[in-house]
């Protein structure tokens, strides 16, 4: 991977699924690194006027992909930003390749048993609803579709608390950025 941007201009692209509240970690990393934060999923939902699950169910994948492409075209112009993006969005078209030209992609992973435990804690009684669990596991499957792709750095955060996860992401990004400077 050849980076054309200087270290000071590179993005940190976060993807992967470790719990239902994905953007919180990205916001904390951005704060720690004194960088702006962009949540691509939230921007798509705002642009399309509803939650991505509702859009997918009501209008289909084509409508979702159209809104996704518009937002990604704008996000790809950003520099020195922490960008939280779904794994499925990265795999669409040439988004992954273009994101890697501007930054470093880190995919957060955890053991399945740890993710299920986090889901249970987050969803509470809703965890026992098969439909709620199916949505969460569908998210996991879509998020992890990006795993194993060239240039994607995986970070296993199974045994890390939130603070340690933020620190591990920050350290990995800084180490990878320096190696590629």
trRosetta pair geometry for C-beta under 8 A, 3 or more apart (Angstrom, degrees):
i j d omega theta_ij theta_ji phi_ij phi_ji
1 100 6.2 -97 -141 166 128 117
1 150 7.9 169 -58 147 104 97
1 151 5.0 106 -71 -111 136 114
1 180 7.3 -30 95 -126 103 136
3 10 6.7 -16 -160 -93 139 123
3 101 7.5 144 -126 -165 57 41
3 180 5.2 80 4 152 133 121
4 101 6.7 0 20 -175 107 88
5 9 4.3 -117 -179 87 114 113
5 10 5.3 150 98 -73 123 71
5 79 7.0 -166 -150 -134 145 110
5 101 7.9 100 -10 148 107 65
5 102 6.1 53 -10 -138 147 53
5 103 7.8 -19 55 -64 142 55
6 9 5.3 79 60 13 75 104
6 10 7.6 -127 98 -27 37 87
6 181 7.6 37 -161 -141 62 84
7 10 6.0 -46 -150 6 34 116
7 177 5.1 102 -141 164 96 106
7 178 7.1 41 -120 -86 141 47
7 180 7.9 145 -90 84 88 80
7 181 4.7 -13 -55 -104 121 106
8 80 6.5 -19 158 -83 55 129
9 79 4.4 -33 -168 -172 84 123
9 80 5.5 -82 -139 -42 33 95
9 102 8.0 -87 132 -160 90 78
10 79 7.6 -19 -55 -160 8 76
10 80 6.8 63 59 -84 34 59
10 102 6.7 155 -139 160 58 52
10 103 4.7 131 180 -110 81 67
10 104 6.5 44 162 -10 129 87
10 177 5.8 -177 65 -125 148 112
11 78 6.4 80 -88 104 129 97
11 79 6.7 -119 -55 -141 88 33
11 80 6.7 -117 -83 -64 56 11
11 81 5.1 -16 -121 58 98 72
11 82 7.3 158 -169 -91 77 22
11 83 5.5 11 177 -1 128 115
11 99 7.3 -86 78 -164 134 78
11 102 5.1 31 13 128 114 98
11 103 3.1 -76 65 -63 76 149
11 104 7.5 -167 89 27 58 56
12 29 6.8 -122 111 139 147 130
12 33 7.1 93 0 44 148 171
12 35 7.1 113 21 78 113 164
12 81 7.6 -137 37 102 69 38
12 82 4.8 -18 70 -110 106 71
12 83 7.1 167 84 23 51 69
12 103 6.0 -136 -60 -176 20 129
12 104 6.1 -16 -118 62 58 91
12 106 7.0 -11 -172 10 87 115
12 169 7.7 97 175 161 136 102
12 173 4.7 -7 -114 -130 122 145
13 83 4.9 -20 -111 69 69 104
13 85 6.1 -24 -165 23 98 117
13 90 7.8 113 159 -99 134 125
13 99 5.1 61 -80 173 165 124
13 100 8.0 -87 28 -75 146 51
13 103 5.2 127 -19 98 97 128
13 104 6.7 -171 27 88 83 39
13 105 4.4 -30 79 -103 116 68
13 106 7.0 155 81 21 59 65
14 25 7.3 -161 175 102 157 105
14 26 5.0 -160 53 -97 148 103
14 29 7.0 130 -54 43 144 156
14 82 6.6 17 -7 -177 113 91
14 83 7.0 175 24 85 71 49
14 84 5.0 -25 71 -105 105 66
14 85 7.3 139 73 24 53 65
14 106 5.7 -21 -108 70 62 93
14 108 6.7 18 -167 -19 95 109
14 169 7.0 8 -101 -152 119 138
15 84 7.6 141 -82 -161 47 52
15 85 5.6 -39 -84 77 97 74
15 86 6.7 74 -138 178 98 12
15 87 4.8 117 171 -73 125 71
15 90 5.9 -38 -87 -22 158 142
15 105 6.5 0 11 -170 114 98
15 106 7.4 164 31 85 68 45
15 107 5.1 -29 81 -106 91 73
15 108 7.3 -171 93 17 38 76
15 143 6.6 177 168 -162 86 84
15 146 5.8 4 121 57 148 156
15 152 7.9 -55 56 -144 124 116
16 87 6.7 77 -70 -57 36 115
16 106 7.6 -61 -3 127 128 64
16 107 4.1 125 -61 -174 112 63
16 108 3.5 175 89 51 139 62
16 109 5.6 -101 -153 -57 131 57
16 143 5.7 91 -153 162 22 114
16 144 6.9 53 -132 -86 66 67
16 146 7.7 -105 -70 63 65 117
16 147 7.9 79 -104 -71 92 94
16 154 7.7 123 -90 -133 140 73
16 155 7.8 -147 13 51 170 82
17 22 6.8 -59 -118 -91 63 120
17 87 7.6 -77 -24 -6 95 123
17 108 7.3 174 25 85 14 94
17 115 7.0 54 124 -133 92 134
17 139 5.9 144 -117 129 147 92
17 140 4.6 -148 94 -113 152 61
17 143 3.7 116 -28 72 109 162
17 144 6.4 -79 27 -41 106 87
18 22 7.8 123 41 -108 72 76
18 25 7.7 42 54 -23 124 158
18 108 4.9 -67 -28 135 120 118
18 109 7.1 153 -79 -162 95 8
18 110 4.5 90 -131 -7 92 124
18 114 7.8 -24 -161 115 84 110
18 115 6.4 -124 -155 -100 40 91
18 118 6.9 37 148 45 65 170
18 157 5.7 -10 -121 69 157 118
18 165 7.7 -177 98 -135 164 148
19 22 7.0 171 75 -72 68 56
19 115 7.0 -152 -76 -137 51 69
19 118 4.2 -93 -107 153 96 139
19 119 7.3 -165 -139 -64 60 56
19 122 6.3 133 -175 -40 98 147
20 118 7.4 -174 0 132 78 98
20 119 6.3 103 -37 -114 105 67
20 122 4.7 -179 30 124 124 156
20 123 6.8 118 -32 -54 155 88
20 136 6.3 -55 -87 -122 101 112
20 139 7.9 82 -116 76 66 160
21 24 4.9 22 140 -3 108 123
21 122 6.6 -163 -15 -133 98 137
22 25 7.0 -62 -173 28 43 103
22 26 7.2 29 146 -9 72 112
22 41 7.6 64 75 23 133 150
22 84 6.4 145 136 -176 103 131
23 26 5.3 -64 -156 42 50 114
23 27 6.0 51 152 -25 81 103
23 37 8.0 105 -170 161 94 128
23 39 4.6 -5 -115 -107 125 137
23 41 7.5 -130 -61 53 110 115
23 42 6.7 32 -79 -31 152 125
23 84 5.4 161 -112 81 70 170
24 27 5.8 -54 -151 32 31 112
24 28 6.6 26 154 -15 64 107
24 162 7.7 -40 123 -145 117 127
25 28 5.8 -59 -153 38 32 110
25 29 6.4 33 151 -20 67 105
25 108 7.4 46 105 -64 160 166
25 162 6.9 -137 -97 -149 87 85
25 165 5.9 -56 -135 119 124 126
25 166 6.3 -155 -156 -79 76 80
25 169 7.2 114 163 -15 108 156
26 29 5.6 -52 -146 35 32 111
26 30 6.3 34 155 -20 65 105
26 37 5.8 128 136 -151 95 117
26 39 6.6 137 82 -87 146 87
26 82 5.5 167 -173 142 86 119
26 83 7.9 -61 -159 117 133 12
26 84 3.9 -71 -69 -63 169 120
27 30 5.7 -55 -150 36 30 112
27 31 6.4 31 152 -20 64 106
27 37 5.2 62 -108 -159 57 175
28 31 5.6 -51 -147 35 33 113
28 32 6.3 35 153 -20 65 105
28 162 7.3 85 26 165 171 101
28 166 4.6 -71 119 -108 119 137
29 32 5.7 -56 -149 37 31 112
29 33 6.2 10 159 -1 67 112
29 37 7.9 121 70 -101 79 113
29 82 5.4 154 98 -133 104 153
29 166 5.4 -157 -75 -145 69 80
29 169 5.0 -55 -107 100 132 134
29 170 5.9 -171 -143 -64 85 85
29 173 7.8 99 -175 -4 124 146
30 33 6.2 -68 -142 50 26 97
30 35 4.9 -105 -149 77 74 82
30 36 6.4 -39 -166 131 128 16
30 37 3.6 -117 -19 -66 170 101
30 81 7.7 -2 -122 -169 115 56
30 82 3.8 -130 -80 31 93 137
31 34 7.5 22 -175 -76 30 39
31 37 7.8 -21 -37 -37 68 128
32 166 5.9 138 -22 163 149 113
32 167 7.7 -149 -153 -88 163 51
32 170 5.2 -75 113 -83 135 144
33 82 6.7 126 53 -53 131 119
33 170 5.9 -171 -61 -126 100 101
33 173 7.3 -32 -89 86 148 143
35 80 5.7 -138 -131 158 107 76
35 81 5.8 167 166 -123 108 29
35 82 5.1 116 97 -19 123 89
36 78 7.7 -115 79 -162 124 127
36 80 7.7 84 25 110 89 75
36 81 4.9 -33 73 -121 93 91
36 82 7.2 -163 93 29 43 74
37 81 7.1 157 -96 -172 19 83
37 82 4.9 -21 -108 71 72 104
37 83 7.9 166 -159 -83 49 32
37 84 7.2 21 -174 -9 94 104
38 43 6.8 -2 -175 -33 92 135
38 75 5.9 168 131 -125 151 104
38 78 6.5 -146 -11 -48 151 173
38 81 5.6 25 1 162 110 130
38 82 7.3 170 26 88 66 54
38 83 5.0 -11 66 -114 103 73
38 84 7.0 -166 95 27 52 71
39 42 4.0 47 99 16 116 115
39 43 6.6 160 89 -16 62 85
39 84 4.7 -11 -116 61 66 117
40 43 5.6 -58 -149 38 33 111
40 44 6.3 35 154 -21 68 103
40 68 7.9 54 162 -143 111 77
40 71 5.9 128 -157 133 81 128
40 72 6.9 36 -146 -83 129 72
40 75 5.9 -15 -99 -70 103 163
40 83 6.5 47 -39 -179 104 93
40 84 6.4 -151 12 90 80 59
40 85 4.2 34 19 -105 143 78
40 86 6.8 -120 84 4 116 77
40 89 6.1 -179 122 115 142 169
41 44 5.9 -54 -150 34 30 110
41 45 6.4 28 153 -16 64 107
41 52 6.3 -69 -160 -29 92 140
41 84 7.1 -57 11 115 98 99
41 85 7.4 155 -33 -133 79 38
41 86 5.7 92 -73 -38 107 106
41 89 7.7 -143 -73 -26 74 145
42 45 5.7 -54 -146 39 32 112
42 46 6.2 34 154 -21 65 106
43 46 5.6 -52 -145 37 31 112
43 47 6.2 32 155 -20 65 107
43 71 4.8 138 114 -143 115 131
43 74 7.9 -134 163 74 148 128
43 75 7.4 157 60 -61 161 115
44 47 5.7 -56 -147 37 30 111
44 48 6.1 7 161 0 66 113
44 52 6.4 42 101 -85 121 107
44 64 7.5 49 169 -161 131 73
44 67 5.1 107 -157 128 86 110
44 68 5.4 8 -116 -89 135 62
44 71 5.0 -100 -76 -3 74 157
44 89 7.9 -142 -43 -100 150 138
45 48 6.2 -68 -139 50 25 96
45 49 7.8 -124 169 46 53 10
45 50 6.5 -102 -158 95 79 28
45 51 5.7 3 -134 -111 124 31
45 52 5.7 -83 -78 -43 95 76
45 55 7.6 -151 -115 -16 65 132
46 49 7.6 32 -178 -72 25 35
47 67 5.2 159 98 -160 120 107
47 70 6.5 180 176 89 159 127
47 71 5.9 -145 -7 -65 152 108
48 52 7.9 87 57 -95 141 59
48 55 5.3 25 135 -101 146 146
48 63 7.2 108 -138 150 131 100
48 64 7.4 -8 -86 -110 168 54
48 67 4.4 -28 -60 -105 113 164
50 54 4.5 -93 153 85 122 127
50 55 5.3 152 81 -56 107 88
50 58 7.5 9 94 29 160 142
51 54 4.5 86 64 7 88 106
51 55 7.0 -160 91 -8 44 86
52 55 5.5 -53 -144 38 35 112
52 56 6.1 37 157 -21 68 105
52 64 6.4 78 -154 -134 85 120
53 56 5.8 -53 -146 36 29 111
53 57 6.2 24 156 -14 63 111
53 135 6.2 14 -123 -148 145 122
54 57 5.8 -59 -144 42 29 108
54 58 5.7 12 163 -8 67 118
55 58 6.1 -63 -132 47 23 100
55 59 5.5 -34 -172 35 64 113
55 63 6.1 -136 176 105 99 115
55 64 5.2 127 120 -83 117 92
55 67 7.4 -53 -178 25 158 148
56 59 7.5 -62 -102 57 10 72
56 60 7.0 12 -162 -156 45 12
56 61 6.3 29 -138 -81 85 57
56 64 5.3 10 -82 -49 74 147
59 62 7.6 -107 141 66 88 78
59 63 3.7 -21 130 26 127 156
59 64 7.1 148 84 -36 105 76
60 63 5.8 102 66 9 71 97
60 64 7.3 -136 109 1 41 96
61 64 5.5 -62 -151 42 37 113
61 65 6.0 36 155 -21 73 108
62 65 5.8 -58 -145 37 28 109
62 66 6.4 32 155 -23 64 104
63 66 5.8 -52 -151 30 31 113
63 67 6.8 24 155 -11 63 105
64 67 6.1 -60 -154 40 31 106
64 68 6.0 35 150 -23 66 112
65 68 5.2 -53 -142 38 33 119
65 69 6.3 39 157 -25 66 102
65 92 6.2 -174 -137 -144 99 144
66 69 6.0 -51 -151 30 28 110
66 70 6.9 29 151 -18 60 104
67 70 5.7 -53 -153 33 35 113
67 71 6.5 28 154 -13 68 107
68 71 6.0 -61 -150 40 29 106
68 72 6.0 26 156 -19 67 112
68 89 5.5 -148 -161 -125 125 100
68 92 6.3 53 121 63 138 165
69 72 5.7 -56 -140 39 29 111
69 73 6.4 37 158 -26 63 102
69 92 7.4 -115 -75 132 82 132
69 93 7.0 70 -108 -2 103 150
70 73 6.0 -53 -155 27 27 112
70 74 7.1 18 151 -10 60 105
71 74 5.9 -62 -159 39 36 108
71 75 6.1 31 150 -19 72 110
72 75 5.4 -54 -137 40 36 111
72 76 6.0 43 160 -29 67 104
72 85 7.9 74 -105 -132 95 133
72 89 6.7 -178 -75 175 124 109
72 92 7.8 -163 -29 81 165 117
72 95 5.3 -60 -165 -114 147 118
73 76 6.1 -51 -148 28 24 114
73 77 7.7 28 150 -23 54 101
74 77 6.1 -57 -168 22 38 113
74 78 7.9 47 141 -33 63 95
75 78 5.7 -38 -167 5 49 118
75 83 6.0 106 -175 -136 120 134
75 85 7.5 133 143 -81 162 123
76 95 7.6 -127 -73 -136 120 71
76 98 5.3 -11 -134 141 131 126
76 99 7.0 -100 -109 -79 86 63
76 102 6.8 163 -159 -4 65 152
78 81 4.4 -26 152 13 127 147
78 83 6.8 141 76 -71 141 121
78 102 7.7 102 78 159 64 148
79 102 6.9 -118 -103 -166 67 111
83 99 7.5 -133 83 -141 145 115
83 103 7.4 136 24 55 118 163
85 89 5.2 -114 177 79 97 128
85 90 5.8 109 120 -56 122 93
85 95 7.8 -157 168 158 150 130
85 99 7.3 -118 38 -108 159 154
86 89 4.3 95 64 1 90 104
86 90 7.1 -153 96 -7 51 82
86 142 6.5 -7 176 129 114 112
86 143 6.2 -97 -158 -98 72 74
87 90 5.6 -52 -152 32 36 114
87 91 6.6 30 153 -17 66 106
87 107 7.0 55 -95 -125 112 112
87 142 6.0 157 69 137 99 61
87 143 4.2 114 9 -159 122 37
87 144 6.2 150 38 -25 176 13
87 145 5.2 147 132 48 119 79
87 146 3.8 -136 -153 -4 100 115
87 147 7.6 -14 -141 -26 145 69
88 91 5.8 -56 -150 36 34 110
88 92 6.9 46 150 -34 63 99
88 142 4.1 -29 -44 -179 124 104
88 143 7.1 -59 -18 -72 83 35
88 145 6.0 63 -84 40 68 135
88 146 7.9 -121 -52 -39 31 99
89 92 5.7 -46 -156 16 36 117
89 95 6.3 -85 146 118 70 168
90 95 5.3 -142 -143 105 37 114
90 96 4.5 71 170 -80 89 88
90 99 6.5 -62 -129 19 96 150
90 105 7.2 99 -136 -140 147 143
90 146 5.2 34 76 -101 132 138
91 95 7.4 -9 32 56 13 110
91 96 6.3 25 -88 -36 37 125
91 145 5.8 -49 -32 113 154 118
91 146 5.9 -142 -52 -84 101 83
92 95 5.5 39 70 3 75 128
94 97 4.9 -51 -173 46 83 115
94 98 5.5 82 127 -23 91 105
95 98 5.9 -66 -146 43 28 107
95 99 6.0 28 159 -21 68 109
96 99 5.8 -56 -145 36 28 110
96 100 6.3 25 157 -18 64 108
96 105 7.2 -4 -152 -64 81 166
96 146 7.1 174 -102 -136 131 111
96 149 6.6 -50 -177 145 154 157
96 151 8.0 134 161 79 102 121
96 152 8.0 -43 -159 -66 120 107
97 100 5.8 -58 -149 36 28 110
97 101 6.8 36 150 -27 62 101
98 101 5.6 -45 -154 23 36 116
98 102 7.1 14 155 -2 63 107
99 102 6.2 -74 -158 47 34 99
99 103 6.3 -49 171 51 71 97
99 105 6.0 73 119 -71 119 115
100 103 7.1 -99 -127 67 25 54
100 104 7.8 47 -134 -110 64 29
100 105 5.9 -55 -86 -11 82 116
100 151 5.0 30 -133 147 144 147
104 153 6.7 0 174 12 101 129
104 173 5.9 160 75 -134 135 76
104 176 5.0 119 -138 109 155 135
104 177 6.3 -111 -18 -68 140 79
104 180 7.6 164 -78 25 115 148
105 146 7.9 -105 158 160 135 136
105 151 6.5 66 40 130 113 88
105 152 5.2 -52 102 -116 115 69
105 153 6.8 151 90 23 58 77
106 152 7.8 136 -114 -170 19 66
106 153 5.0 -35 -108 77 68 99
106 154 7.7 136 -164 -106 62 16
106 155 5.5 13 -176 -7 109 120
106 169 6.2 145 112 -141 159 88
106 172 6.2 108 -113 106 139 132
106 173 6.6 -82 -32 -73 140 88
107 144 7.6 104 180 -121 128 57
107 146 5.9 -170 -97 96 135 111
107 147 5.9 -178 136 -91 160 71
107 152 5.2 27 -13 173 120 113
107 153 7.0 168 21 81 75 43
107 154 5.0 -32 72 -103 99 67
107 155 7.2 164 78 20 46 72
108 154 8.0 136 -105 -157 12 61
108 155 5.6 -33 -107 70 58 96
108 157 5.6 -17 -159 7 99 126
108 165 7.5 43 -135 -164 130 116
108 169 7.5 -31 -82 -87 109 115
109 144 7.1 81 -109 -113 99 106
109 147 6.9 69 -80 -103 131 127
109 154 5.3 0 3 -166 126 107
109 155 7.0 154 25 73 76 42
109 156 5.3 -39 81 -98 93 63
109 157 7.3 140 68 18 41 75
109 158 7.9 -22 118 -46 67 87
110 114 4.6 -99 157 85 117 127
110 115 5.4 143 84 -55 111 87
110 118 7.8 54 92 -4 158 139
110 156 6.5 122 -97 -160 44 67
110 157 5.6 -55 -76 70 99 70
110 158 4.2 138 -149 -86 80 67
111 114 4.6 89 63 6 85 105
111 115 7.1 -155 94 -7 44 86
111 156 7.9 47 -36 -159 71 110
111 158 4.7 48 3 -117 91 136
112 115 5.6 -54 -148 36 35 112
112 116 6.3 35 155 -19 68 105
113 116 5.8 -52 -146 37 32 111
113 117 6.4 35 152 -20 63 105
114 117 5.6 -53 -150 35 32 113
114 118 6.4 32 152 -18 65 105
114 158 4.7 166 -3 -147 165 83
114 159 7.9 -106 -103 -61 150 49
115 118 5.6 -55 -149 37 33 111
115 119 6.3 38 150 -22 66 104
115 140 6.4 89 163 -110 154 137
116 119 5.5 -48 -146 34 33 116
116 120 6.4 38 153 -22 64 103
117 120 5.6 -52 -151 33 32 114
117 121 6.5 29 153 -16 64 105
118 121 5.7 -55 -148 39 33 110
118 122 6.0 25 157 -14 67 112
119 122 5.9 -63 -142 43 27 105
119 123 5.6 3 170 0 68 118
119 127 5.9 127 132 -119 87 109
119 133 7.1 88 153 -123 142 76
119 136 5.2 107 -131 157 130 158
120 123 6.5 -60 -124 48 19 95
120 124 7.9 88 171 -78 49 17
120 127 4.6 74 -118 -139 56 168
121 124 7.7 10 177 -66 23 56
123 126 4.2 -108 176 76 97 98
123 127 4.0 130 86 -60 120 79
123 132 6.0 137 -158 149 140 133
123 133 7.8 177 86 -77 173 67
123 136 7.1 -84 -54 -53 141 149
124 127 6.5 176 76 -6 20 99
125 128 6.1 -46 -174 24 53 110
125 129 7.9 58 135 -22 67 96
126 129 5.3 -42 -165 19 56 118
126 132 4.5 -167 163 -147 94 173
127 132 6.7 -106 -96 102 22 126
127 133 6.3 69 -165 -76 53 98
128 133 7.9 14 -122 -37 5 121
129 132 4.1 70 78 8 107 110
129 133 6.7 172 85 -9 55 85
130 133 5.7 -58 -144 42 33 110
130 134 6.0 39 156 -26 68 107
131 134 5.6 -52 -145 33 29 114
131 135 6.7 33 154 -21 62 101
132 135 5.9 -53 -155 31 31 111
132 136 6.6 26 151 -14 64 107
133 136 5.7 -57 -150 39 34 110
133 137 6.1 27 155 -14 69 109
134 137 5.9 -56 -141 43 30 106
134 138 6.1 37 154 -24 64 106
135 138 5.6 -54 -149 34 28 114
135 139 6.6 34 150 -22 62 101
136 139 5.6 -49 -155 30 33 115
136 140 6.7 36 147 -20 63 102
137 140 5.3 -45 -149 32 40 117
137 141 6.5 43 151 -21 66 101
138 141 5.7 -51 -148 34 33 112
138 142 6.4 30 155 -14 66 106
139 142 5.9 -60 -149 40 30 107
139 143 6.0 29 155 -21 66 111
140 143 5.7 -58 -144 37 27 112
140 144 6.1 9 165 -6 65 114
141 144 6.4 -66 -142 44 23 99
141 145 6.9 47 153 -49 59 92
142 145 5.8 -33 -160 -7 33 119
143 146 7.3 -59 168 18 42 103
144 147 4.9 -8 -173 -13 75 121
146 149 5.6 -59 -176 5 63 129
146 152 6.0 163 148 -112 96 158
147 152 6.9 -148 -126 110 32 146
147 154 6.5 47 -134 -88 91 125
148 152 7.3 9 44 59 16 128
149 152 4.7 71 67 -7 87 127
153 172 6.6 173 135 166 140 126
153 176 6.4 -96 -48 -84 164 154
155 168 6.1 147 -175 134 129 115
155 169 6.4 149 95 -91 172 69
155 172 5.7 -116 -89 -22 130 169
157 160 4.5 -71 -162 43 78 119
157 164 7.8 156 -151 104 94 91
157 165 4.6 50 -152 -115 138 103
157 168 6.5 172 -101 68 97 147
160 164 3.9 -137 -160 99 98 113
160 165 4.6 136 116 -63 126 73
160 168 6.0 -69 -118 -7 166 142
161 164 5.1 86 50 17 69 104
161 165 6.9 -125 99 -11 32 93
162 165 5.6 -54 -147 32 29 115
162 166 6.5 30 156 -18 64 103
163 166 5.8 -52 -152 34 31 111
163 167 6.5 29 151 -16 63 107
164 167 5.5 -54 -146 40 34 113
164 168 6.1 37 154 -23 67 106
165 168 5.7 -54 -144 36 29 110
165 169 6.4 29 156 -18 64 105
166 169 6.0 -54 -149 35 28 110
166 170 6.3 27 154 -17 63 109
167 170 5.8 -57 -147 39 30 111
167 171 6.1 28 156 -18 66 109
168 171 5.8 -55 -143 38 28 110
168 172 6.2 27 158 -18 64 108
169 172 5.9 -57 -146 38 27 108
169 173 6.3 25 157 -18 64 108
170 173 6.0 -57 -147 37 27 109
170 174 6.3 21 158 -14 63 110
171 174 6.0 -60 -146 40 28 107
171 175 6.1 25 158 -16 66 111
172 175 5.8 -59 -144 40 28 109
172 176 6.1 22 160 -14 66 110
173 176 6.1 -59 -144 41 27 105
173 177 6.0 26 158 -20 64 112
174 177 5.7 -54 -141 38 28 112
174 178 6.3 27 158 -19 63 107
175 178 5.9 -57 -147 36 28 108
175 179 6.4 31 154 -21 63 106
176 179 5.6 -52 -148 34 33 114
176 180 6.3 12 160 -3 65 113
177 180 6.2 -71 -148 48 27 98
177 181 6.6 51 149 -54 63 93
178 181 5.5 -29 -150 -7 36 120
